[in-house]
Amino acid sequence: MNAQAGFYVTKPGFFTLLQDAGRRGVTHMGLTSGGAMDRHAWAWANHLLGNRYGAAALEITFGGAEFTIGLNTQIVVTGAEVQLTVNGAPKPLWTTLQLNSGDVVAMSAPRAGVRAYLAVRGGFLVDSELGGSCATVVREGTGGLQGKGQPLKEGDFLPCIPASPLAVHRKIPHQWIPDYRAALTLDVLPCAQVERFPKRTLTTFFSNAYTLSPQSDRMGARLTGPTLEVSVRQLTSEGTSLGAIQVPADGQPIILLQDRQTIGGYPKLGAVTPRSLDALAQRPPGSSLRFGEISLEGAQQKERQFLAFFSTAR
């Protein structure tokens, strides 16, 4: 193996994707936004390295990945609670780490959470295409290392630039790291179609727990729980949005996620806020969750605070 400036994928893990902040301005072409499922963990990984907001990083679902490093650089791993090792020695998460050419970085299956994020100083050098993004969307065949929407596989080479100058060594205080085992209540904005649901349906929705189904993926989070009654079962298809809560004929809600379809005809009860979707992205199938209503102003304030911090602070 010839040492080059980049990462060699020696074990791709269960499902590892290149992800950035996602696409913009492509919905009219029938394409979804894609992007990191847990923006909070992804943004912290880049932020600790001084990378710009939007830099490409690796989203490693269910761990089991290994990389051989072909340059001197720095990395940060955030998100799911994996055991991170460098040349077999345990290393901390949510902390800048110095790597040398030839080092081997490995991650175990997560003990909590679902998705780990690995960022490198300067970001991975991958061409941005549609929507100014390299976000990998497997279903649409867009983005990723080759621009064809493929997950990383053994033997892939991820180019990046040597870390010069080095980022300041930083780590996140323990109290700022999310607890992915904690009980989860998702913030919901009622939408324009909420009046198509009887009042008793809304009471059922907001006062009961739902379970995340194993049929969930990057396209949608399928839930099981008390059946939701709706007055109109099918509408004329219209554009969908991130976080929209569709209620199909069986009354079991579906939350649309980053790789969602762009149109749909099921009635929508409301939308889960982007900040709550970050937390949802780290819950495994079988997790219990609840819903709580939030005002538009409250949701906007949380999102503005998130974007203002990560897009400006270094």
CORURDA-V299526 format. One record per backbone hydrogen bond with DSSP energy under -0.5 kcal/mol. NH is the residue of the N-H (numbers start at 1). CO is the residue of the C=O. E is the energy in kcal/mol with one decimal. If there is no record, write none. Layout:
nh->(NH | NH)
co->(CO | CO)
e->(E | E)
This chain:
nh->(6 | 7 | 8 | 9 | 10 | 10 | 11 | 13 | 14 | 15 | 17 | 19 | 19 | 21 | 23 | 24 | 29 | 30 | 31 | 34 | 36 | 39 | 42 | 43 | 44 | 45 | 46 | 47 | 48 | 49 | 49 | 50 | 51 | 55 | 57 | 58 | 59 | 60 | 60 | 61 | 61 | 62 | 62 | 63 | 64 | 66 | 67 | 68 | 69 | 70 | 73 | 73 | 75 | 76 | 78 | 80 | 81 | 82 | 84 | 84 | 85 | 86 | 87 | 89 | 91 | 94 | 96 | 97 | 99 | 102 | 103 | 105 | 105 | 106 | 107 | 108 | 111 | 116 | 117 | 118 | 119 | 119 | 121 | 123 | 124 | 125 | 126 | 129 | 132 | 133 | 136 | 137 | 137 | 138 | 141 | 142 | 143 | 144 | 149 | 152 | 155 | 156 | 158 | 159 | 160 | 161 | 163 | 164 | 172 | 176 | 177 | 177 | 180 | 182 | 184 | 186 | 188 | 189 | 190 | 191 | 194 | 196 | 197 | 201 | 202 | 203 | 204 | 205 | 206 | 207 | 208 | 208 | 210 | 211 | 212 | 213 | 216 | 217 | 221 | 222 | 223 | 224 | 228 | 229 | 231 | 235 | 238 | 240 | 243 | 244 | 245 | 246 | 246 | 247 | 248 | 248 | 251 | 253 | 254 | 255 | 256 | 256 | 257 | 259 | 260 | 264 | 267 | 269 | 269 | 270 | 271 | 272 | 273 | 277 | 278 | 279 | 280 | 281 | 282 | 283 | 284 | 286 | 287 | 289 | 290 | 292 | 294 | 299 | 300 | 301 | 302 | 303 | 304 | 305 | 306 | 307 | 308 | 309 | 310 | 311 | 312 | 313)
co->(4 | 158 | 68 | 156 | 8 | 66 | 66 | 64 | 63 | 61 | 59 | 17 | 57 | 54 | 33 | 131 | 26 | 27 | 26 | 258 | 20 | 37 | 38 | 39 | 40 | 41 | 42 | 43 | 44 | 45 | 46 | 47 | 46 | 52 | 19 | 118 | 17 | 58 | 116 | 15 | 59 | 60 | 114 | 60 | 107 | 11 | 105 | 8 | 103 | 6 | 71 | 99 | 97 | 119 | 117 | 115 | 112 | 80 | 82 | 91 | 106 | 89 | 104 | 86 | 84 | 77 | 170 | 75 | 73 | 69 | 100 | 67 | 103 | 85 | 65 | 83 | 81 | 60 | 78 | 58 | 76 | 117 | 74 | 120 | 56 | 159 | 124 | 133 | 129 | 130 | 18 | 135 | 142 | 136 | 137 | 137 | 147 | 134 | 143 | 16 | 9 | 153 | 7 | 157 | 5 | 123 | 72 | 162 | 94 | 173 | 173 | 174 | 178 | 179 | 288 | 290 | 292 | 271 | 188 | 269 | 191 | 193 | 194 | 198 | 198 | 199 | 200 | 201 | 202 | 203 | 204 | 205 | 289 | 224 | 287 | 222 | 213 | 220 | 255 | 220 | 253 | 211 | 251 | 227 | 196 | 265 | 264 | 262 | 256 | 241 | 270 | 244 | 254 | 267 | 246 | 252 | 248 | 251 | 246 | 221 | 244 | 254 | 219 | 218 | 257 | 238 | 247 | 245 | 267 | 245 | 189 | 243 | 187 | 273 | 274 | 275 | 276 | 277 | 279 | 280 | 282 | 212 | 284 | 210 | 184 | 186 | 188 | 295 | 296 | 297 | 298 | 299 | 300 | 301 | 302 | 303 | 304 | 305 | 306 | 307 | 308 | 309)
e->(-1.8 | -2.6 | -2.9 | -2.9 | -0.9 | -1.7 | -2.2 | -0.6 | -1.4 | -0.8 | -2.3 | -0.5 | -2.8 | -0.5 | -3.0 | -0.7 | -1.8 | -2.3 | -1.6 | -2.2 | -2.2 | -0.7 | -2.2 | -3.2 | -2.0 | -2.0 | -1.7 | -2.7 | -2.5 | -0.6 | -0.7 | -1.6 | -2.4 | -1.7 | -2.5 | -2.7 | -3.2 | -0.7 | -3.3 | -2.5 | -0.7 | -0.5 | -2.9 | -0.6 | -0.8 | -2.7 | -2.9 | -2.3 | -3.1 | -2.9 | -0.6 | -1.8 | -2.0 | -1.9 | -2.2 | -2.3 | -3.0 | -1.9 | -0.8 | -0.6 | -2.4 | -2.3 | -3.0 | -1.8 | -2.8 | -3.2 | -2.4 | -2.5 | -3.3 | -3.6 | -2.4 | -2.7 | -0.5 | -2.4 | -2.5 | -1.5 | -3.1 | -2.6 | -2.2 | -1.9 | -2.5 | -0.6 | -2.5 | -2.8 | -1.1 | -2.9 | -1.4 | -2.4 | -2.1 | -1.0 | -1.8 | -0.6 | -2.7 | -0.5 | -1.2 | -1.7 | -0.6 | -2.6 | -3.3 | -2.7 | -3.3 | -2.1 | -3.3 | -0.7 | -2.1 | -0.6 | -1.5 | -1.4 | -1.9 | -2.2 | -0.5 | -1.5 | -0.8 | -1.3 | -0.6 | -2.9 | -2.5 | -3.0 | -0.6 | -1.4 | -2.0 | -2.2 | -1.6 | -1.0 | -1.5 | -2.1 | -2.2 | -2.7 | -2.5 | -1.2 | -0.6 | -0.5 | -3.1 | -2.9 | -2.7 | -3.4 | -1.5 | -2.3 | -2.9 | -0.7 | -2.3 | -2.2 | -1.9 | -0.6 | -2.4 | -3.5 | -2.1 | -2.2 | -2.7 | -1.9 | -3.0 | -0.8 | -2.6 | -2.3 | -0.5 | -0.6 | -2.1 | -0.6 | -2.5 | -2.6 | -2.6 | -0.6 | -2.6 | -2.4 | -1.9 | -2.2 | -0.5 | -2.3 | -0.5 | -0.5 | -2.0 | -2.7 | -1.9 | -2.0 | -1.6 | -1.1 | -2.4 | -2.1 | -1.4 | -2.1 | -0.5 | -3.3 | -1.8 | -2.7 | -2.1 | -2.6 | -2.4 | -2.3 | -2.6 | -2.2 | -1.9 | -2.1 | -2.7 | -2.3 | -1.9 | -2.6 | -2.8 | -2.0 | -2.2 | -2.2 | -0.8 | -2.1)
